[in-house]
Each structure stands twice: as structure tokens, then as C-alpha cells.
Amino acid sequence: DWHRQYAYQRLKAPANWLIVLSTIAFGMGLMSLVLVALGMAAQGQPAQQPPPDLGHPDRTALLIGMGLGVLLDLVVVWGSLKMKQLKNYSLAMTAALLAIVPCTSPCCVLTIPFGLWALVVLTDPAVKSAFH
């Protein structure tokens, strides 16, 4: 079917880039989450709890935010895999949209152009019709 071949060729590159970058971001985010959860700073020293009156987030809020970032990276990886397989159009669109949201992951600056590229391709009616 020419729709599927056309869609696959158009989505292959942005989906692959999103998979690679979001997998890296997931790994970095998970490692950071574990380090913070263990109470370790980047140099391996116990993290100092900032005074609450300085407006810094407490450890729980930081862990929740980091966990959300890791989860969003997983959604982008999963959605990009489905995008490449031409399955689950809604999840593919969600992945592309999450990839362009600034600062949801350590690689957000790198994922923005590929997320935009994927969004443009996904809105092509011939590409959309290839999903099942």
C-alpha cells in the first residue's frame, strides 16, 4: 500500500531521532532521579536541604518533578516507536507534542526540531490515513 510506504519514509527519520534523544534523556533523568532519591549531589556528597524560606523546592517536590520528566521521556520513546510502526496515531501525536514542550527533559532543546518535524509530517492527510 503506497500510503504506508509513503508515511513510513516520511516518519522514519524524525521518529528515529526522537527515540534516540528521548532514550538518552530517560537514562539521564532516571540516573539523576536515583541520585537525588539517595540524597547524593553530583559530586557524590550528601545533598544539602535548602532552607524552605528561599523558595527552593523541597526534596519531595523535586523528586515528583524529576519523576514526571522521566515518565514523559518514556511516553515520547513509546509514542515514537508507535509512530515508526504507523500504529496509534494519537500516541504518535502525543509524543511529537511532548517533544516540543521546553524543559520536559535534559534533551529538550534537541528534541524540539524533531518533534516539530514529526508534527508536520503527522498532519499530512496521506500519512494520517496510513495509521491503523
Phi, psi and omega in degrees: 000125186293329178300315182293318179295316178300311181297317180300314180297323181285328184266344186304308185294308180296324179295316179298315179297318179295322178298311182297307184295320181286330174293318176298313180299320178299313180298316179295317180294319180294318179296317178296318179300316179296316180298316179293318180299326178277357178079028182250137174275177184300329180273004180086009178267152176303133181290140177274132177279116181292150177299136184297337183282355179272000178082011177278146179291146176283172185300321181297314179296321178297315179296319179297314179297317179293320178297321177296319178298317179296317178298317179296322176299319178297319179297320179295317178299309182299313180295325179289324174297316178294323178301313181296328179274358183059042177235147175058075181303319181298317179292323177297317177295319178299317179298315180296318179295316179296328180293337180263356177284120182296142171063033171270350179204167178296338182258020188301323180296325181282329183280340183303309181297325180286327174294318177296317178301314179298318179299316180299314181293318182296334180276355175292123182305325180291325178289314181301320181290344180280344179284147176227000000 
